[in-house]
C-alpha cells in the first residue's frame, strides 16, 4: 500500500508540471504574437485621422440670380416669367482620395492632400420669388419645365463665376488651416504642405454637379 500511494503522488506531480509548462509556453507564444504586431507610427495615425475628414466642405457661397423666360407662340399665345432664386456653391477637399503625411523630424511633418474642388452648384427651389408673370392660363400656362434649362444654365454660370473669383484657392487655404489644427492636436508643432496629390478623374454621373 505505501508503494501504491507513492506512485500515485508522483503521477499527480508530473501532471501539474506538464500543465504549468503548457501554460508558460502558451503565454510565451501569445506574448510573441502580440509583441510582433507593429504599432502604427504617429504619421500613419495622422493620415487616418485626416482621411476621416472625408469630403470636407470649407467654402459655402450663396448666389442670388434673376432669370427671365419668354416664349412667343402664334397659336397658343405668348408667355413671360421673371423670377429670382438662390444658388449654393460649395467647395472643399475630398480626403477619401488620399492623404500622405511624411515626418520631417520629431515634431514636424509634411502633408500632401488632394486639390480643392467644387462639390455642388445647386439651385434652391424653395427660394424662388416670382417678380413678373404673363401667360394664357388655359392655352399656354407657365410650367416648371419651361424655365429649367435656364435654371441649369445659370447654375453653371455661377459655378464659373465662383472659379473666377478664386473659390478653390480660398477653399484650399481653409482646408490647410483645418489640417494644421488636426496635426497639432496630434503633437506636430510644424506642418508643411507639399504639392497636391493628383488622382485619376472621378466619373461623374449625368445630373451630378460635383466638380
N, C-alpha and C positions, 0 to 999 in steps of 0.2 A: 504493500500500500504506500509506503513513503516514496518508493521509487516512482510509482504512478503519479503521485501528486507533483513530484519534481518535474516530470516530463511535461505535464500539462502547464506548469508555470513557465517553462522555457518557451513553449509554443505561443503562449499569450504575449510574452515579451517580444518575440520576433514579429508577431503581427503588429504590435504597437510601433516597433521600429520601422517596419515597412510602410506603415500608414504615415508616420512622421516624415519619412523620406519622400513619399509621394506628394505630401503637402508642400514640402520645401521645393521639390522640382517643379510642381505646378505654379507655385508663387514666383519662382525664378523665371519661368517661361513667360508668365503674364507680365512681369516687370520688363523683361527684354522686349516683348512685343510692344508694350505701351511706350517704353523708352525709345524704341526705334522709330516711332511715328514723328515725323518732322513737324514742328510747330510753324505756323505761317509767320513770315517776317513782318515787321511793322509796316513796310511799304505794301506788302500783299494785303494786310488788313485794311489799309487806307484805300487801296484800289477797290476792294469790295464795298467799303462804305460809300465811295463815290459812285459806284455802279448802282447802289441803292437809291441814288437821287433820281434815277430813271430819266423821264422826259421833264427836265427842269425848265419851267417857263420863267423867264426873267424879265420879259417886257410884255405889257398888255396895253395896246393903243386903241383908242376909240376914234372912229371917223364918222362924221355926220354928213351924209350925201343927199343931194336933191336930184331926183330922177323925173324926167319928162317923157311921156309916151304919147304918141299921136298916130292915129290911123284914119285914112280917108278912103271911104268905100262908096262908090256911086250908088250901089243898090241898097246897102244896109245903113248907110249914113256914116258920118264922121264921129270919132270919139277922141277925147283927150283926157289925160290924167297927169297931175303933178303932185308928187309926194316926197317926203323925206324919210330917211331911216338911218339907223346907226350900224356900223360895222365894227367887229372886234378883230384886230390883227395881233396875233401872239407870236412870240419868238423865244427861243431858248436853246439849250444844248441837250442832246439825247445821249446820256451816258451809257445807255444799253448798247451803243455801237462800239464801246470800248473805252478804256482809260488806262494809261501807263504811268506808274509812279516809280521814279528811279532815285535811289539815295545818293546824295552828294557828300554826305558827312554824317555826323552824329545827329544833328537837329535840322538838317537841310535836305530838300528833295526837289526834283524836277517833275512837273506834271505835264503830261500830254493828253489832251482831250479832243473830242470831235469838234468841228467848227460849229458856230451858231447857225441856226436855220429858222425859217418861218414855219410855225406849226399850223396855224389856221388863219384864214381871212374870210370870216363868215358874216353874213347879214343877220341881224337880229330882227326878225319879222314882227316881234311884239312892239317894236319902236316905230313902226310905220305911222306917219302922220299925213293924212291927206290934206293937200293945200288947194287943189283945184280939180274939178271933175266935170266933164261934159260927155254925155252919152245918150244913145237912144235905147232906153231900158229894155225894150222888147226885141228890137231888130238887131242891135249891136251893143250889148252891155259890156262893160269892162270886166274882164276876168283876170285872175292871178296869172294865168299863162301868158297874158298879153305883155306883162312887164318883166317876167322872169329873166329873159335874155339880157335886158338892161341891168337888172339887179346883179346878175353874174358878171357881166362886163365891168360894172362899177367895182365889184369886189376885186377883180384882177387889177383895175386901175389903182385901187387903194393899196393893194399889195406892192405894186411897183413904186408907188409913192413912198411907202414905208422903207423899201430898199434904198431908194434915192436919198431918203432922209437919214440913212445910217443906222437903221434899226439893228442890223446884225452886229455892227461894231459895239453899240451900246449894250446889246444883249450879251455879247461875249465878255465885256467888261464886268457886268453884273454877275455872270457865271463865275468868273475868276475870283470875285470877292467871296462868293459862297464857298468855293473850293478852298480858298485860303482859310476861312473860318473853320471848315471841317478839318483841314490838315493841322491847324494849330491846336484844336481840341485833341488831336491825336499825338501831340508832343513835338510837331515840327514847327520850329520858330521861323525858318526861312523857306519860302515857297517860290520856286522859279518855274515859269511856264515855257515849255518848249513848243516847237512847231505843231500845228493842229494835226490830229490823226485824220488821214483820208481813207475812206472806205468806198466800197462799190455803191453806186446809186441804188436807192431803195425803189422798188417798183411801186408806183402809186396807182391805186385803182381809180377808175373814172369817177369823178364827183368828189374825190378826196382833195382837200385844199392844202394838205401838208406840203411844206416847201422842202 
